[in-house]
Amino acid sequence: MIRRVGGLKMGLLFTALLLACFHSIVLSDFQGDALYALKTSIGAPANQLTDWNTNLVNPCTWSNVFCDNNYFVTSVTLSGMNCSGHLTPKIGVLKTLNTLTLKGNGINGEIPKEFGNLSNLTSLDLENNHLSGEIPSSLGDLKKLQFLTLSQNNLTGVVPESLSALQDLISILLDSNNLSGQVPENLFQTSKYNFSGNQLTCGENSLNRCESDSTNSGTSHKSKIGVIIGIVGALAVVILLGGCFLFVYKGRQKGYKREVFVDVAGLSHILAHRRYMSDMLQSLILYHHKNYRVTNP
């Protein structure tokens, strides 16, 4: 009986290990397949992403890919890699992805509607590419999205009304595209927004500005830093000059005291000598006077 129980426990443990391994392999396979499809579709140069290999089971070991402790892919950052292909809808299976950055490439084509399946996405940055077509309304399904950057592309059409439902949105940058029409009113309440460089109803033809004040915070922040550095530098120069002046002043004071001391000492010596000579003269006069009286009674 004991042997049967022991055998049953070993069997269960072995089965659990097999299931864990199977889950890990399946997990790695679908994530790796999606990422490799992305590499292929965006046309990554031969010298980029060389370790993105389907023969490697775990994509968490690939460059520019970050995973959590359970080996789920959470971040993919492929900025400035001279890619010139298009985006693949297969990336939509990465439900644990929270950061996707592809800015500064030459990616063209449309943004796949499957991007709306990235339910945990908090940051999407496709800035400075050659993307065209409309912004998919499915991006409004990204309820956790905080940062949306689609600046400097060739996007057309309207700004989807669905984006106004993104309650966690902190920054939305759609500037320098070919968008037109009305901007959803709620998007003007976002902490940081930029709709300039389009044919949108904002700015001079609207009560709403095309760009929030916070979009210039980087420039103003640098200006403030420059002013602070200038003030600190000026104070340092003043302190340095003040220190030099104080040093010279104290040096002169010490020299003056030394000179006064020498003069007083010399004067005392002279006065003492004169007093001695006066006493000697008086003694001689007195002595001469006494001798004169003795010799001439």
C-alpha positions as CSV (number, residue, x, y, z in Angstrom):
1,M,0.0,0.0,0.0
2,I,2.8,2.4,0.9
3,R,4.6,1.6,-2.3
4,R,1.4,2.4,-4.3
5,V,1.0,5.8,-2.5
6,G,4.7,6.6,-3.1
7,G,4.4,5.6,-6.7
8,L,1.3,7.7,-7.1
9,K,3.1,10.7,-5.7
10,M,6.0,10.2,-8.0
11,G,3.6,9.9,-10.9
12,L,1.8,13.1,-10.0
13,L,5.1,15.0,-9.6
14,F,6.3,13.7,-13.0
15,T,3.0,14.7,-14.6
16,A,3.2,18.2,-13.1
17,L,6.8,18.6,-14.4
18,L,5.7,17.5,-17.8
19,L,2.8,20.0,-17.8
20,A,5.1,22.8,-16.6
21,C,7.6,22.0,-19.4
22,F,4.8,21.8,-22.0
23,H,3.3,25.1,-20.8
24,S,6.8,26.7,-21.0
25,I,7.4,25.4,-24.5
26,V,4.0,26.4,-25.8
27,L,4.3,29.8,-24.1
28,S,7.7,30.4,-25.6
29,D,6.6,29.1,-29.0
30,F,3.6,31.5,-29.5
31,Q,5.6,34.5,-28.1
32,G,8.6,33.7,-30.1
33,D,6.6,33.2,-33.3
34,A,4.9,36.5,-32.9
35,L,8.2,38.4,-32.2
36,Y,9.9,36.6,-35.1
37,A,7.0,37.6,-37.4
38,L,7.5,41.2,-36.2
39,K,11.2,41.1,-37.0
40,T,10.4,39.7,-40.5
41,S,7.6,42.1,-41.3
42,I,9.4,45.3,-40.3
43,G,12.4,44.2,-42.4
44,A,15.1,44.4,-39.7
45,P,18.6,44.8,-41.3
46,A,20.8,41.7,-41.3
47,N,23.0,43.2,-38.6
48,Q,20.1,43.9,-36.2
49,L,18.3,41.4,-33.9
50,T,20.7,38.6,-34.9
51,D,19.8,36.6,-31.8
52,W,16.1,36.6,-32.7
53,N,16.1,33.0,-33.8
54,T,13.2,30.6,-33.8
55,N,15.6,27.8,-32.8
56,L,16.0,29.5,-29.4
57,V,13.0,28.3,-27.4
58,N,12.9,31.2,-24.9
59,P,12.5,34.7,-26.5
60,C,13.2,36.3,-23.1
61,T,16.9,35.8,-23.9
62,W,16.6,37.9,-27.1
63,S,17.9,41.4,-27.3
64,N,15.5,44.3,-26.8
65,V,12.9,41.9,-25.3
66,F,12.0,42.0,-21.6
67,C,10.0,39.5,-19.7
68,D,8.5,39.1,-16.2
69,N,9.3,36.4,-13.7
70,N,6.9,34.0,-15.4
71,Y,8.6,34.5,-18.8
72,F,5.8,36.5,-20.3
73,V,7.0,39.2,-22.7
74,T,6.3,42.6,-21.3
75,S,8.4,45.1,-23.3
76,V,9.8,45.3,-26.9
77,T,11.9,48.3,-27.8
78,L,13.2,48.5,-31.4
79,S,14.0,52.2,-31.9
80,G,16.2,53.6,-34.7
81,M,17.1,50.3,-36.3
82,N,16.6,51.4,-39.9
83,C,13.7,49.0,-40.4
84,S,11.6,49.7,-43.6
85,G,8.9,47.0,-43.7
86,H,5.4,47.0,-42.2
87,L,3.7,46.0,-39.0
88,T,2.3,42.5,-38.5
89,P,-1.1,41.8,-36.9
90,K,0.4,38.7,-35.3
91,I,1.9,41.0,-32.6
92,G,-1.7,41.2,-31.2
93,V,-1.3,37.8,-29.4
94,L,1.1,39.3,-26.9
95,K,-1.5,40.0,-24.3
96,T,1.1,40.6,-21.5
97,L,2.9,43.3,-23.5
98,N,2.9,46.7,-21.7
99,T,5.5,48.6,-23.8
100,L,6.0,48.6,-27.5
101,T,8.4,51.1,-29.0
102,L,9.3,51.2,-32.7
103,K,10.1,54.9,-33.2
104,G,12.7,56.3,-35.5
105,N,12.5,53.7,-38.3
106,G,11.1,53.7,-41.8
107,I,8.1,51.4,-41.2
108,N,5.3,52.0,-43.6
109,G,1.8,50.7,-44.2
110,E,-1.2,50.8,-41.7
111,I,-1.4,50.2,-38.0
112,P,-3.1,46.7,-37.7
113,K,-6.4,46.7,-35.9
114,E,-5.1,43.7,-33.9
115,F,-3.0,46.2,-31.9
116,G,-6.2,46.7,-30.0
117,N,-5.8,43.2,-28.5
118,L,-2.8,44.2,-26.5
119,S,-4.9,44.6,-23.4
120,N,-2.1,45.3,-21.0
121,L,-0.4,47.9,-23.2
122,T,0.5,51.1,-21.3
123,S,2.8,52.7,-23.9
124,L,2.7,52.6,-27.7
125,D,5.4,54.7,-29.5
126,L,5.4,54.6,-33.3
127,E,6.8,58.1,-33.8
128,N,8.9,59.1,-36.8
129,N,8.0,56.4,-39.3
130,H,6.1,56.3,-42.6
131,L,2.8,54.9,-41.4
132,S,-0.2,55.6,-43.4
133,G,-4.0,55.0,-43.3
134,E,-6.3,55.7,-40.4
135,I,-5.7,55.4,-36.7
136,P,-7.6,52.1,-35.9
137,S,-10.5,52.7,-33.5
138,S,-9.5,49.5,-31.8
139,L,-6.8,51.4,-30.0
140,G,-9.7,52.6,-27.8
141,D,-9.9,49.1,-26.4
142,L,-6.5,49.6,-24.7
143,K,-8.0,50.5,-21.4
144,K,-4.6,50.6,-19.6
145,L,-2.9,52.8,-22.2
146,Q,-1.1,55.9,-20.8
147,F,1.2,57.0,-23.5
148,L,0.2,57.1,-27.2
149,T,2.8,58.6,-29.6
150,L,2.0,58.5,-33.4
151,S,3.8,61.8,-34.3
152,Q,5.6,62.4,-37.6
153,N,3.9,59.8,-39.8
154,N,1.5,60.0,-42.8
155,L,-1.7,59.1,-41.0
156,T,-4.9,60.3,-42.5
157,G,-8.6,60.4,-41.5
158,V,-10.0,61.5,-38.2
159,V,-9.0,61.0,-34.6
160,P,-11.1,58.1,-33.4
161,E,-13.8,59.0,-30.9
162,S,-13.0,55.7,-29.1
163,L,-9.7,57.3,-27.8
164,S,-11.7,59.6,-25.6
165,A,-12.6,56.5,-23.5
166,L,-9.0,55.9,-22.4
167,Q,-9.3,57.1,-18.8
168,D,-5.7,56.4,-17.9
169,L,-4.3,58.4,-20.8
170,I,-1.5,60.8,-19.8
171,S,0.0,61.7,-23.1
172,I,-1.3,61.6,-26.7
173,L,1.0,63.0,-29.4
174,L,-0.5,62.9,-33.0
175,D,1.3,65.9,-34.4
176,S,2.8,66.1,-37.9
177,N,0.4,63.9,-39.8
178,N,-2.4,64.4,-42.3
179,L,-5.3,64.0,-39.8
180,S,-8.4,66.1,-40.3
181,G,-11.8,66.8,-38.7
182,Q,-12.8,67.2,-35.0
183,V,-10.6,66.2,-32.1
184,P,-12.7,64.4,-29.4
185,E,-13.3,66.9,-26.6
186,N,-12.1,64.7,-23.8
187,L,-8.6,64.4,-25.3
188,F,-8.0,68.1,-24.6
189,Q,-8.2,67.2,-20.9
190,T,-5.1,65.0,-21.2
191,S,-2.1,66.2,-19.3
192,K,0.1,66.3,-22.4
193,Y,-1.3,66.4,-26.0
194,N,-0.2,67.7,-29.4
195,F,-2.4,67.7,-32.5
196,S,-0.5,70.4,-34.4
197,G,0.7,69.9,-38.0
198,N,-2.6,68.5,-39.1
199,Q,-5.9,69.8,-40.5
200,L,-7.7,69.4,-37.2
201,T,-10.2,71.8,-35.6
202,C,-8.0,73.3,-32.9
203,G,-5.8,76.3,-32.5
204,E,-6.9,79.5,-34.2
205,N,-10.2,78.0,-35.5
206,S,-11.2,76.6,-32.1
207,L,-11.4,77.4,-28.4
208,N,-8.9,74.6,-27.8
209,R,-5.2,74.9,-28.4
210,C,-3.5,72.3,-30.6
211,E,-0.7,71.8,-28.1
212,S,-0.8,71.6,-24.3
213,D,1.6,73.6,-22.3
214,S,3.3,70.5,-20.9
215,T,4.6,69.5,-24.4
216,N,7.0,72.4,-24.1
217,S,8.0,71.4,-20.6
218,G,11.2,69.8,-21.8
219,T,12.3,73.0,-23.5
220,S,11.2,75.2,-20.6
221,H,12.9,72.8,-18.2
222,K,16.2,73.1,-20.1
223,S,15.8,76.9,-20.1
224,K,15.3,76.9,-16.3
225,I,18.3,74.7,-15.9
226,G,20.3,77.1,-18.1
227,V,19.2,80.1,-16.0
228,I,20.0,78.2,-12.7
229,I,23.5,77.3,-14.1
230,G,24.0,80.9,-15.1
231,I,23.0,82.2,-11.7
232,V,25.2,79.7,-9.9
233,G,28.1,80.5,-12.2
234,A,27.7,84.2,-11.5
235,L,27.6,83.6,-7.8
236,A,30.7,81.5,-8.0
237,V,32.5,84.3,-9.8
238,V,31.3,86.8,-7.2
239,I,32.4,84.6,-4.3
240,L,35.8,84.0,-6.0
241,L,36.4,87.7,-6.5
242,G,35.2,88.4,-3.0
243,G,37.6,85.8,-1.6
244,C,40.5,87.3,-3.6
245,F,39.6,90.8,-2.5
246,L,39.4,89.7,1.2
247,F,42.7,87.8,0.9
248,V,44.5,90.9,-0.5
249,Y,42.8,93.2,2.0
250,K,43.9,91.0,4.9
251,G,47.4,90.8,3.5
252,R,47.6,94.6,3.3
253,Q,46.2,94.9,6.9
254,K,48.8,92.5,8.2
255,G,51.5,94.4,6.3
256,Y,50.2,97.7,7.7
257,K,50.2,96.4,11.2
258,R,53.7,95.0,10.7
259,E,54.9,98.4,9.5
260,V,53.3,100.2,12.4
261,F,54.9,97.8,14.8
262,V,58.3,98.4,13.2
263,D,57.8,102.1,13.3
264,V,56.7,102.1,16.9
265,A,59.6,100.0,17.9
266,G,62.0,102.2,16.0
267,L,60.5,105.3,17.5
268,S,60.7,103.8,21.0
269,H,64.4,103.0,20.4
270,I,65.0,106.5,19.2
271,L,63.2,108.1,22.2
272,A,65.0,105.8,24.6
273,H,68.4,106.8,23.0
274,R,67.5,110.5,23.2
275,R,66.4,110.1,26.9
276,Y,69.8,108.4,27.6
277,M,71.7,111.1,25.9
278,S,69.7,113.8,27.8
279,D,70.5,112.1,31.1
280,M,74.1,111.8,30.2
281,L,74.2,115.5,29.3
282,Q,72.5,116.5,32.6
283,S,75.0,114.4,34.5
284,L,77.9,116.0,32.8
285,I,76.5,119.5,33.5
286,L,75.9,118.7,37.1
287,Y,79.4,117.2,37.5
288,H,81.0,120.2,35.8
289,H,79.0,122.6,38.0
290,K,80.1,120.8,41.2
291,N,83.8,120.9,40.1
292,Y,83.5,124.5,39.3
293,R,82.2,125.3,42.8
294,V,85.0,123.4,44.4
295,T,87.7,125.0,42.4
296,N,86.2,128.5,42.8
297,P,84.8,128.9,46.4
